[in-house]
Amino acid sequence: MTSFHEFIHMGGFAFYVWTSYAIFALIFAWNVFQPLFHQRRVRERLARRSRGMPR
């Protein structure tokens, strides 16, 4: 149990380390999902244009 506690505590730098991991995870998720959402919007826009509907 002590080694796990030491791992979580990160030698006194836990706040900085875990904050860095959280920021990395958010940026990584943004880089994965943002293009997918953008692609969906582009496809919807193209579908509307092909049907002759305005924006």
RARAHU-V872482 format. One record per residue. N is the residue number from 1. RES is the residue in one letter. PSI is psi in radians with two decimals (none if undefined). Layout:
n: {N,N}
res: {RES,RES}
psi: {PSI,PSI}
This chain:
n: {1,2,3,4,5,6,7,8,9,10,11,12,13,14,15,16,17,18,19,20,21,22,23,24,25,26,27,28,29,30,31,32,33,34,35,36,37,38,39,40,41,42,43,44,45,46,47,48,49,50,51,52,53,54,55}
res: {M,T,S,F,H,E,F,I,H,M,G,G,F,A,F,Y,V,W,T,S,Y,A,I,F,A,L,I,F,A,W,N,V,F,Q,P,L,F,H,Q,R,R,V,R,E,R,L,A,R,R,S,R,G,M,P,R}
psi: {-0.58,-0.72,-0.62,-0.75,-0.72,-0.67,-0.81,-0.66,-0.44,0.71,0.52,-0.04,0.41,-0.76,-0.81,-0.73,-0.87,-0.55,-0.71,-0.74,-0.72,-0.75,-0.74,-0.79,-0.70,-0.77,-0.70,-0.80,-0.71,-0.77,-0.39,-0.83,-0.51,-0.80,-0.58,-0.76,-0.70,-0.74,-0.71,-0.75,-0.70,-0.75,-0.71,-0.72,-0.75,-0.65,-0.73,-0.73,-0.67,-0.45,-0.08,0.32,2.53,2.99,none}
